[in-house]
Every structure is written in C-alpha cells, then in structure tokens.
Amino acid sequence: MAITELYAGSENVTTTEWSLSGDDSSLASLTTAGVYQVFLDVSNLVGADLFRIRIYDKVQSGDTQRVVYEAFIGGPQASPIWSSPALILMNGWDVSLFRIAGSDRVITWSIRQIA
C-alpha cells in the first residue's frame, strides 16, 4: 500500500469555514476513493484559541454531503501535531477548518491517502 500526500498547504485560518482540499471558502466534493488521514500543525495556538475541523462525505454519490467527523482543537497543545482518525471516504468528501474563538492563526496541514 502506497501512502500519498494528496493535498497540503498552509492557511491563515479565520472565522470563514475553509476547504483544505479545495483551498477555497466553498466545500469541494471529491470522489477519489480511499482511506484518508488529516494532519494539522497546531503549535501556534494560544490560550483563547478554539478551532473546528470537519470532515465531510456522502453516504451514496447522489446524497447530500454531511459531517462524518468533527473535532475541536483549543489552546496550547501538548502535542503540536494533531491527526484525525483514518476514514474511508469516496462519494463527495472534503475537509474544512475554521476559527471559533481567539485570533486568526496560520495552520499548516496535510491530507494523506493511505490506500
């Protein structure tokens, strides 16, 4: 099994929900099937910061895109790299990130395809 970094970048994350894979404020609907894991460098977070990451997909290709996984990351982190669980995605998936509280922060990220 090959592991591929499918998407990667760095974003100044604000209160606008930002599609990481599309590098846009609109959600993408990706259909490259695989097992994916998201990595974030959250070393810049301070006490008042709170960010939300969402991973979306569709149950079937004609369905509505919905949240599959959601996590909140806040304040200084003991482990400066956050990772999502590995998820099987295929019918219209995307990963988004936005700030809920605190200040805008630059977050470096990577979406890796395991299979």
Contacts in CASP RR format, 6 or more apart in sequence:
PFRMAT RR
TARGET T0000
AUTHOR 0000-0000-0000
METHOD contacts of the structure
MODEL  1
MAITELYAGSENVTTTEWSLSGDDSSLASLTTAGVYQVFLDVSNLVGADL
FRIRIYDKVQSGDTQRVVYEAFIGGPQASPIWSSPALILMNGWDVSLFRI
AGSDRVITWSIRQIA
1 114 0 8 1.000
1 115 0 8 1.000
3 112 0 8 1.000
3 113 0 8 1.000
3 114 0 8 1.000
4 112 0 8 1.000
4 113 0 8 1.000
5 110 0 8 1.000
5 111 0 8 1.000
5 112 0 8 1.000
5 113 0 8 1.000
6 21 0 8 1.000
6 32 0 8 1.000
6 36 0 8 1.000
6 111 0 8 1.000
6 112 0 8 1.000
6 113 0 8 1.000
7 20 0 8 1.000
7 21 0 8 1.000
7 22 0 8 1.000
7 110 0 8 1.000
7 111 0 8 1.000
8 108 0 8 1.000
8 109 0 8 1.000
8 110 0 8 1.000
8 111 0 8 1.000
9 20 0 8 1.000
9 23 0 8 1.000
9 108 0 8 1.000
9 109 0 8 1.000
9 110 0 8 1.000
10 106 0 8 1.000
10 107 0 8 1.000
10 108 0 8 1.000
10 109 0 8 1.000
11 18 0 8 1.000
11 20 0 8 1.000
11 23 0 8 1.000
11 97 0 8 1.000
11 106 0 8 1.000
11 107 0 8 1.000
11 109 0 8 1.000
12 104 0 8 1.000
12 105 0 8 1.000
12 106 0 8 1.000
13 51 0 8 1.000
13 97 0 8 1.000
13 98 0 8 1.000
13 99 0 8 1.000
13 104 0 8 1.000
13 105 0 8 1.000
13 106 0 8 1.000
13 107 0 8 1.000
14 98 0 8 1.000
14 99 0 8 1.000
14 104 0 8 1.000
15 98 0 8 1.000
15 99 0 8 1.000
15 100 0 8 1.000
16 25 0 8 1.000
16 98 0 8 1.000
17 25 0 8 1.000
17 27 0 8 1.000
17 54 0 8 1.000
17 96 0 8 1.000
17 97 0 8 1.000
17 98 0 8 1.000
18 24 0 8 1.000
18 25 0 8 1.000
18 96 0 8 1.000
18 97 0 8 1.000
18 98 0 8 1.000
19 25 0 8 1.000
19 26 0 8 1.000
19 27 0 8 1.000
19 28 0 8 1.000
19 94 0 8 1.000
19 95 0 8 1.000
19 96 0 8 1.000
20 38 0 8 1.000
20 94 0 8 1.000
20 95 0 8 1.000
20 96 0 8 1.000
20 97 0 8 1.000
20 109 0 8 1.000
20 111 0 8 1.000
21 28 0 8 1.000
21 30 0 8 1.000
21 94 0 8 1.000
21 95 0 8 1.000
21 111 0 8 1.000
22 28 0 8 1.000
22 94 0 8 1.000
27 56 0 8 1.000
27 65 0 8 1.000
27 94 0 8 1.000
27 96 0 8 1.000
28 92 0 8 1.000
28 94 0 8 1.000
29 58 0 8 1.000
29 65 0 8 1.000
29 92 0 8 1.000
29 93 0 8 1.000
29 94 0 8 1.000
30 89 0 8 1.000
30 92 0 8 1.000
30 93 0 8 1.000
30 94 0 8 1.000
31 61 0 8 1.000
31 90 0 8 1.000
31 91 0 8 1.000
31 92 0 8 1.000
31 93 0 8 1.000
32 90 0 8 1.000
32 113 0 8 1.000
33 88 0 8 1.000
33 89 0 8 1.000
33 90 0 8 1.000
34 88 0 8 1.000
34 89 0 8 1.000
34 90 0 8 1.000
34 113 0 8 1.000
34 114 0 8 1.000
34 115 0 8 1.000
35 86 0 8 1.000
35 87 0 8 1.000
35 88 0 8 1.000
35 89 0 8 1.000
35 113 0 8 1.000
35 114 0 8 1.000
35 115 0 8 1.000
36 55 0 8 1.000
36 86 0 8 1.000
36 87 0 8 1.000
36 89 0 8 1.000
36 93 0 8 1.000
36 95 0 8 1.000
36 111 0 8 1.000
36 112 0 8 1.000
36 113 0 8 1.000
36 114 0 8 1.000
37 83 0 8 1.000
37 84 0 8 1.000
37 85 0 8 1.000
37 86 0 8 1.000
37 87 0 8 1.000
37 111 0 8 1.000
37 112 0 8 1.000
37 114 0 8 1.000
38 53 0 8 1.000
38 55 0 8 1.000
38 83 0 8 1.000
38 84 0 8 1.000
38 95 0 8 1.000
38 109 0 8 1.000
38 110 0 8 1.000
38 111 0 8 1.000
38 112 0 8 1.000
39 81 0 8 1.000
39 82 0 8 1.000
39 83 0 8 1.000
39 84 0 8 1.000
39 109 0 8 1.000
39 110 0 8 1.000
39 111 0 8 1.000
39 112 0 8 1.000
40 53 0 8 1.000
40 73 0 8 1.000
40 81 0 8 1.000
40 82 0 8 1.000
40 83 0 8 1.000
40 97 0 8 1.000
40 107 0 8 1.000
40 108 0 8 1.000
40 109 0 8 1.000
41 80 0 8 1.000
41 81 0 8 1.000
41 107 0 8 1.000
41 108 0 8 1.000
41 109 0 8 1.000
42 51 0 8 1.000
42 73 0 8 1.000
42 74 0 8 1.000
42 77 0 8 1.000
42 80 0 8 1.000
42 81 0 8 1.000
42 82 0 8 1.000
42 107 0 8 1.000
43 77 0 8 1.000
43 80 0 8 1.000
43 81 0 8 1.000
44 105 0 8 1.000
44 106 0 8 1.000
44 107 0 8 1.000
45 51 0 8 1.000
45 73 0 8 1.000
45 74 0 8 1.000
45 75 0 8 1.000
45 76 0 8 1.000
45 77 0 8 1.000
45 105 0 8 1.000
46 75 0 8 1.000
46 76 0 8 1.000
46 102 0 8 1.000
46 103 0 8 1.000
47 74 0 8 1.000
47 75 0 8 1.000
47 76 0 8 1.000
48 75 0 8 1.000
48 101 0 8 1.000
48 102 0 8 1.000
48 103 0 8 1.000
49 74 0 8 1.000
49 75 0 8 1.000
49 99 0 8 1.000
49 101 0 8 1.000
49 102 0 8 1.000
49 103 0 8 1.000
49 105 0 8 1.000
50 72 0 8 1.000
50 73 0 8 1.000
50 74 0 8 1.000
50 75 0 8 1.000
50 99 0 8 1.000
50 100 0 8 1.000
50 101 0 8 1.000
50 102 0 8 1.000
51 72 0 8 1.000
51 73 0 8 1.000
51 74 0 8 1.000
51 97 0 8 1.000
51 98 0 8 1.000
51 99 0 8 1.000
51 100 0 8 1.000
51 105 0 8 1.000
51 107 0 8 1.000
52 70 0 8 1.000
52 71 0 8 1.000
52 72 0 8 1.000
52 73 0 8 1.000
52 97 0 8 1.000
52 98 0 8 1.000
52 100 0 8 1.000
53 70 0 8 1.000
53 71 0 8 1.000
53 73 0 8 1.000
53 82 0 8 1.000
53 84 0 8 1.000
53 95 0 8 1.000
53 96 0 8 1.000
53 97 0 8 1.000
54 67 0 8 1.000
54 69 0 8 1.000
54 70 0 8 1.000
54 95 0 8 1.000
54 96 0 8 1.000
54 97 0 8 1.000
55 67 0 8 1.000
55 68 0 8 1.000
55 69 0 8 1.000
55 70 0 8 1.000
55 84 0 8 1.000
55 87 0 8 1.000
55 89 0 8 1.000
55 93 0 8 1.000
55 94 0 8 1.000
55 95 0 8 1.000
56 65 0 8 1.000
56 66 0 8 1.000
56 67 0 8 1.000
56 68 0 8 1.000
56 92 0 8 1.000
56 93 0 8 1.000
56 94 0 8 1.000
56 95 0 8 1.000
56 96 0 8 1.000
57 65 0 8 1.000
57 66 0 8 1.000
57 68 0 8 1.000
57 87 0 8 1.000
57 89 0 8 1.000
57 90 0 8 1.000
57 91 0 8 1.000
57 92 0 8 1.000
57 93 0 8 1.000
58 64 0 8 1.000
58 65 0 8 1.000
58 66 0 8 1.000
58 91 0 8 1.000
58 92 0 8 1.000
58 93 0 8 1.000
59 66 0 8 1.000
59 91 0 8 1.000
60 91 0 8 1.000
61 91 0 8 1.000
61 92 0 8 1.000
62 91 0 8 1.000
63 91 0 8 1.000
65 92 0 8 1.000
65 93 0 8 1.000
65 94 0 8 1.000
68 87 0 8 1.000
68 89 0 8 1.000
68 93 0 8 1.000
69 84 0 8 1.000
69 85 0 8 1.000
69 87 0 8 1.000
71 82 0 8 1.000
71 84 0 8 1.000
72 100 0 8 1.000
73 82 0 8 1.000
86 114 0 8 1.000
95 111 0 8 1.000
97 107 0 8 1.000
97 109 0 8 1.000
99 105 0 8 1.000
END
